Amino acid sequence: MEESDRYTIDDVAFIGRTVREYERMFDLDLGEWTGKSVLDCPGGACAFVPVANGRGIDAVGADVLYDTPPERLREKCEADVDAAIAGFDGVEDQFVWSFYDDVADVRDHWTAAYRTFVPDYAEWFDSDRYVHAELPDLPFADDSFSLVLSAHLMFLYSDDLSHEFHAESLRELARVADEEVRIYPLARFDGQEYPRLDELREMLADEGYATERRSVSFEFQRGADEMLRIEV
Ligand SMILES: C[S@@+](CC[C@H](N)C(=O)[O-])C[C@H]1O[C@@H](n2cnc3c(N)ncnc32)[C@H](O)[C@@H]1O
């Protein structure tokens, strides 16, 4: 496939998903985590933190852009959603249209997500709910969160992020988790699985972490229908 025929994006996009998307891609039942703490890293412009807090979960978001003032972050998010949506032009057939009806429906989901995120971020900007953090280092103590979620950074952006970054980030996410880590997707933008995934799983096994690839009921990038679970 020619480079120009692929879905590509220049930088890591500051966009986010709705809770319905997270429930599917992480095989997540929010009710199981009531009264517990959950970290979403990178949190991006997701609705997860506001909605989960509203349902009695102590949810925290961490992202490299969470030191950005709310109004500037809203502008970046709107521009990044526009750019990400424009990226589908002419390559729609590379995606699986089962969860989303069409490109307009993708935009509706991502817009709904950031419209939930932005006011919550503005309200909680100076608190521990939204934490500025840059993987592979997280400013949290060991075992801080029952569950750690991580979507659409590792593996997906592996053309730009080194294998060492992946190894260190997985260790760090596992360090701050007390029960488990879930990571989605396992594929790059071209839909190919991250080529050294087995090596990373072996590394985690050597360090005492069991891992599991689990099928999820979400597939948008063709072939991206699994998450990685790390048991802590
Ligand atoms: C495509 S968004 C994904 C957000 C969300 N998890 C989702 O699935 O919609 C990628 C996010 O990663 C953040 N990011 C990029 N590099 C990072 C790093 N080294 N540490 C933490 N966040 C990072 C970006 O700011 C952006 O919000």
The ligand as an SDF file (V2000), in Angstrom:
LIG
                    3D

 27 29  0  0  0  0  0  0  0  0999 V2000
   -5.1710    9.6300   20.2700 C   0  0  0  0  0  0  0  0  0  0  0  0
   -5.2230   10.2960   21.9010 S   0  0  0  0  0  0  0  0  0  0  0  0
   -5.9480    8.9800   22.7870 C   0  0  0  0  0  0  0  0  0  0  0  0
   -6.7690    9.4470   23.9500 C   0  0  0  0  0  0  0  0  0  0  0  0
   -7.7140    8.3950   24.5460 C   0  0  0  0  0  0  0  0  0  0  0  0
   -7.0020    7.4140   25.3110 N   0  0  0  0  0  0  0  0  0  0  0  0
   -8.5550    7.7390   23.4770 C   0  0  0  0  0  0  0  0  0  0  0  0
   -8.4910    6.5310   23.2970 O   0  0  0  0  0  0  0  0  0  0  0  0
   -9.3050    8.4570   22.8180 O   0  0  0  0  0  0  0  0  0  0  0  0
   -3.5130   10.2110   22.3420 C   0  0  0  0  0  0  0  0  0  0  0  0
   -3.1760   11.0290   23.5780 C   0  0  0  0  0  0  0  0  0  0  0  0
   -1.8520   10.7080   24.0100 O   0  0  0  0  0  0  0  0  0  0  0  0
   -1.3110   11.8580   24.6100 C   0  0  0  0  0  0  0  0  0  0  0  0
    0.1580   11.6310   24.6920 N   0  0  0  0  0  0  0  0  0  0  0  0
    1.0530   11.5980   23.6890 C   0  0  0  0  0  0  0  0  0  0  0  0
    2.2680   11.2420   24.1520 N   0  0  0  0  0  0  0  0  0  0  0  0
    2.1330   11.0380   25.4900 C   0  0  0  0  0  0  0  0  0  0  0  0
    3.0310   10.6550   26.5300 C   0  0  0  0  0  0  0  0  0  0  0  0
    4.3370   10.3770   26.2860 N   0  0  0  0  0  0  0  0  0  0  0  0
    2.5610   10.5370   27.7900 N   0  0  0  0  0  0  0  0  0  0  0  0
    1.2440   10.8060   28.0490 C   0  0  0  0  0  0  0  0  0  0  0  0
    0.3550   11.1850   27.1060 N   0  0  0  0  0  0  0  0  0  0  0  0
    0.7920   11.2810   25.8400 C   0  0  0  0  0  0  0  0  0  0  0  0
   -1.7650   12.9770   23.6910 C   0  0  0  0  0  0  0  0  0  0  0  0
   -1.7040   14.2420   24.3110 O   0  0  0  0  0  0  0  0  0  0  0  0
   -3.2060   12.5290   23.4050 C   0  0  0  0  0  0  0  0  0  0  0  0
   -4.0990   13.0830   24.3200 O   0  0  0  0  0  0  0  0  0  0  0  0
  1  2  1  0
  2  3  1  0
  2 10  1  0
  3  4  1  0
  4  5  1  0
  5  6  1  0
  5  7  1  0
  7  8  2  0
  7  9  1  0
 10 11  1  0
 11 12  1  0
 11 26  1  0
 12 13  1  0
 13 14  1  0
 13 24  1  0
 14 15  1  0
 14 23  1  0
 15 16  2  0
 16 17  1  0
 17 18  1  0
 17 23  2  0
 18 19  1  0
 18 20  2  0
 20 21  1  0
 21 22  2  0
 22 23  1  0
 24 25  1  0
 24 26  1  0
 26 27  1  0
M  CHG  2   2   1   9  -1
M  END
$$$$
